Amino acid sequence: MRLLAWHELASGTRRGLPAAAARLALHAVSVPYAAAVRWRNRAYDGGQWPPVRVEVPVLSVGNLTVGGTGKTPTVEWHARWFQQHGKLPAILSRGYRAIHVGRNDEALELEQRLPGVPHLQHADRVAAARRAIQTHHCQVLILDDGFQHRRLARDLDLVLLDALEPFGYGYLLPRGLLREPLEGLRRAHAVLLSRCDLVTAERRAEIRRQVQALSPAALWLEGVFRPRALLRREAAASADGAAGHLSAAGPHAAEGIQWLHGRAVAAFCGIGNPPAFRQTLERCGCRIVAWRVFPDHHAYTAEELAELAGWADASGADAVLCTHKDLVKLRSSTLGSKPLAALVVGLEITAGLPAWEARLAELL
């Protein structure tokens, strides 16, 4: 089933008897999945499966749903916070769909964002934690996408909810986007509503009320992802004309996003939340004249890149834009005759920051 078609089914936007029958079938599949998830959580909650505690503090950054909530910039924000407070962090992740020397796109992206911060990808994150401590002498661990990975004990659980679809259409996989029942939020020490600038204040308040009913003790945070720069790989030769504004000065040189205002761009992405990327681009003032979406963690083939090059040339765009997560896999400064750049975003916590920093300070 295509991703877009599945979202239309899960959200209920596709109507009619066939769609209703498909939703019923997906719900039937989700019932045993829900039972397994609840059984597993009860085993951890009841002490039958005690988590493994390591000798340094652990912060988990995770979510309740599949799809993009903004974990990568959130992990970056916290790694920088610990660095600024004199601690060497390490990032631990599963390494889903590793593509390059055993690392996936998110690891490559974080490597560029956080040079000098060890990032260990391993299915056994307890083993990765011990290696980070013993080999890299790290003083705090950030568990990337760790809310459902309960084997490694954590000191703080931060759960991200995407303001555009915080509760996964209200159903567990594959009927909806939820990885576990909403009651799992009771384990959260803090909940961060990401992309909160893309919804109204009334909607944010409504989401907050729902979260507090489930997890009244959790800190409430709100955050936005601010565009920081355009990032482009070094070109073999400088471009001329309008495209010259995107010329890079180094292997990953950054440039102000003001270049985008009023420009015609072709954009594509292979991430968990394509609509959020498109909205961010539009808020930068550019005109999207061509748009393509690929599955999350997509590994681009040579044939697809050749097809994208023709698509870019036919678009009439001034440049082609993607996400940083896509750019690390492409190894090119152009698509066809068009300059290729990534829009880099960073997290800004707009509500709840002092209380959250006080909790983080307890880990120092």
N, C-alpha and C positions, 0 to 999 in steps of 0.2 A: 504493500500500500504506500503510495506517495505521501511524503511528509505533509504537504498542504492538504491533501484529501483527508488524512487522519485528523489534522487539527480541525477541519470543518466538521468532521463527525464528532470529535470529542467535545467541541464547544457548543454543538447543537445548531450551528448555522446552516448545516445541510439538512433539509427537511424531506419529508416523504417517507413512504413505507419501507423502501430498501434501506434508507439511512437509519430509520428506527430499528430495523432488524439487525443491522450491523452494530449499532450501539448496544443492543441487547446481548449480542454474541460477545462483544468486547467486555461487557460487564460480567458475563458468565466466566470468562477467562480470569478476570481480576479477583474473583472470589477466593480461589485457592491461593493466589498470590497474597492477598490480604491476610488470610489465615496464617500463612508461613511467616509473614513479617511480624504479626502480632505474637506468634509463638516465640520467635527469636528475641523480640524485645522483652517479653516476659522472662526469658531465660537470663538475660542480662540484668533486668530490674530486680529479679528475685535472688540473684547471687549464684545461680547454678553455673553461669559462665562469668567468672570474675574477670574484669579487664586487667590488662597488664600495665602497671605503673612504672615509668622510668624516672631517672633521678633529676630531670630538669622539667620546668613547666611546659605544658602543652596547651596550645590554643587551637581549637577546631573552627574552620570556616566552612560552612556547608549550607545545604538547603533542603527543602522538602520535596521539590519537584525536579523533573528532568528539564533540560533546556537552560538557557543562559540567564543567570541572575546577576552576573557581574562578579563572580568569585575571583577572577584573576586580578583585576585592579584592587579588589578588597584585600587579597593576600599581599599584594605589593605595598599597599598603605600600611599594613600591620608590620611587615618586615622592615620598612623604613622607620616606623615608630620605635621598634625595638633597637634598631641601629642607633637612632638618635639618642636613646637612653642607655647607651653603652653596652648593649647585649648583642652577641652574634647569633642571629636566627638561622634556622634551617627550614626548608620547605619539604614536606613529605607528601607524596601523591602516589596514586596507583599506577599512573602511566598508561591510561586508556588510549589505545590506538597509537602506540609509539611508532614513529616514522623515521627517525634519524638517530643512529647510534643508540638505540634503546630509549630515546626520549620522544615524547609527543609534542604537538604544536604548542600546548600551554607551557611546557617546560622550556622550549626554545624561546618563547615570548618572555617568560619571566627571567630567563638567563640574560636577555638583552636589557630588560628593565632593571635588574638587580645584579649587576656584576659583583662577584665576590660573595654572594649568598649561596651556600650549597643547596642544591635541589636534588633530592633523592627520590627516584621513582621505583617502586617495588610493590608487588602484590601483597607482600608481608610487611606491613608498615611498622610493626614492632621491630622487626629486624632492621628496617631502614632507620628507625629512631635510634637504636643502639649504635648503628654505624655512624650516624650524625654526631652522636655524643663522643664516641670513642676515637673515631678517625678524624673528624673535623672540629672536635672540641666545641660544638655549638652549645649555647647556654639557654636557648628557648626553641621550641619546635612549633611550627605552624602546619597543622594538618589540613591540607587542601582537599576540599570536597569530603570532609570527614564525618558529617553528622550521622550517617548510617554505618560508618565503620567504627564499631563500638569496642573492638578488641583492645585498642590502645586507649588507656585512660587519659582523660583530658581535664584540665583545670577550668577551662572556660569553653563553652559552646556558643558560637555566634552563628545564627541562622539568617540567611538572606531570603527575603521575599521580593519578587519582582512586582512593582506596583501595577504593571499592566495586566498581570494574571497571577495574583499571589497564591491562590489556593488550588491551582492545577485543574480547574473546571469542576472541582469537588469530588473527583473520583480517582481511585488508584489506577496504576498502569494495568492493562493497556487501554482501559476505558477513559482515563484522564491522564494527568501529568504527575500525580502524586507518587512519590517513591514509598511513602509510608502514610498511615492515617494521620490526620491533623492533630490527634491527641499527642503525637510525638513532640509537638512544640513544648510540652511540659518539661522536657529535658533542657530546653534552651536557657542560657543565662542572659542572652540578649538577642533581640530580633532587629535586623536592619532592613528597612523598607527601601529597596534600591529603585532608582529612576523615579523618585517621588515627584520630580518636576514635570513628569509627563501625565500626571493626573491632578484632579482638583483637590483643594484642601478638604472638601467634604468627603471625597473618596478616601483620602488618607485617614481621616478621622474614623470612617466606617471600618477600614481595615484594622486600625489600631484597636477599636472596640472588640472586633472578632478575635484578635490575637490575645488581648488581655483576658478575655473570657476563657481562653484555652490555657494561657500561661501568665497568670497575674503577677508573678514575681520577676518575670523577665524585663530587663531594661529595654526601652523603646528607642530606637535610633532611626534617623532618616538620612538618606544620602542621594547624591546625584553624581553622574559621571560627566565631568567637564572635559570637552575637547582640549587637548594640550598642544598638539603639533601634528604636522604631516611628516611622515617618516618614509624615506626612500633609500633604497640601496644605491651604492655608487654606480653611476653610469660609466660606460667605457669612454664616452665622449660627452661633452656638455651639449645639452639641447639648445636650440635657438628659438626665437620667437616667443609666443606666449608660454609654451611649455618650459621655457628656461627658468620660469619662476619656481619650478620644482627641482631644479638641479641640486644634486647633493654635494656636500663638501667632504664627506667621509663615508665610511662603510655604512653607517646608519645615522646620517645627519638629520636633524630635526629642523623644521621651518614653521613659522607662524601660520595659523589656520586662516588668517585674514585673506590669504590668497584665494580661498574658496568662494568668497562672497560674489555672487552674480555669475559664477562660472557654470558651464555645462559639464556635467560629469557622468560617466558610466560607473556603476558601482555593483559589486558582487561580494558575497560572503558565504562562508561555510561555518556558521556558528549556531548556538542554541536559540538565539532570539533575533532573527533577521529584522523584524519590524522595528525593534529598538534602535538598531544600527541605522536604518533608513531615517527614522525620526531625528536622530542625532545629526546626520548629514544635513537634513533639511533645515535644522535650527542653525546650522553654520552659514546659511544663506545661499547654498549652491542649488542648481537646477539639475535634478536627476533625469537624464534623457534616456537612460537604459539601465535595466536592473536585472540581476540574476541571483538566484539563491541555490546553494548546495547544502547537503546534509552537514550536520555538526561534525567537526574533526575530519572534514573531507580531504582525502589525499588526491591532489590534482594530477591527472595523467597527462602525458605529452599530447595526446589527441585532444583532450579538453582544453589545454593551454593554447593549442593551435586554433581551436574553434573560438575560444575567448578572444584571441588576437583579431580574428576576422570580425567578431561581434564588436569589439572596441573600435576598430577602424571604421565600421559602418555606422557607428552611433552618432558621429558628429560631435563627440565630447572633446573638451580641452584636455582632460586627463581621466585616468581610471583610478578609482579608489576601492580599497578593501579594508579589512581590519588587520591589526597587527598580528593576530593569530593566523590569518591567511598569508600575510607577507612572508613570515618566516619559512613557509613551505615553498615559495615560488622562486626564490633565488634569481630574480630578474628586476631590472629597473624600468622595463617597458612591457606593454602588451601591444603587439603590432607596432604601430608608429606612435602610440600614445604613452606618455609618462605614467608610471604606476607608482602609487603611494598609499600608505596606510594612515588612517586617522587614529591617532593615539589618544586614549582617554584616561583620566585619573579620577579616583574617588575623592569626593568632598563630603564629609559628614556634616549635615546641616542642622541636625537636631539630636540632642542627647550626648554630645561629645564629652563634656566635662565628667559626667557620671561614668561613661565608658572608659575614659582615660584613667579614672580612679581605680576601676576594676583591673585594667591592664597593669597599673603600677603595682598591684599586689603580686604580680608574677615576677617582678624585678628582684 
